[in-house]
Amino acid sequence: MFRREDTAGNGWRYDLKPIKLTLLTPIGSWSYDDGDLVVVTTKDGARGFMRHHLPTIVEIIPGPVRYRVPSSGSGGETWRAMVVSVGYAEVQADEVTVVVNAAELPETIDRERAERALERAEAIVRDPLTEDLERTRARHAMRRAKARIDFHRRFVEKEKR
């Protein structure tokens, strides 16, 4: 990021250099290089990374990964968003690589299916005869389903309004 005077005489503005986002899953990958901010979901909340961030690795939990793309000219912005499962993000000075078990783009999320998955998982957790391993798996399924439902509400339904 560097500062320069606006040519229209409006004072100083910040030019943000792009940071590349690479998202890897066992069945596919996505790569973007036109944005300036990557926001991931961690146990401690949302963490954002811009170009020249110190190298680090963070644990990812089910939730959104967002990528801000500045609009040319007017200073506006758009966001790309996807919901991911567990994994990690490796941050380098000019790239964030997100490695997760699964990722879904907004247009591929079926809210009704996620709600059915949540109901099934909750029933397994409530059943007193459920074994510990199965209960643990059901709790993970609940986290994934809740993340998909929340993502759909925040990013898909919001776009339709």
Secondary structure, DSSP 8 states (H G I E B T S, - for coil): -EEEE-TTS--EEEE---EEEEEEETTEEEEEEEESEEEEEETTEEEEE-TT---EEEEE-SEEEEEEEE-TTT--EEEEEEEE-SEEEEE-SSEEEEEES-EE-GGG--HHHHHHHHHHHHHHHH-TT--HHHHHHHHHHHHHHHHHHHHIIIIIHHHH-
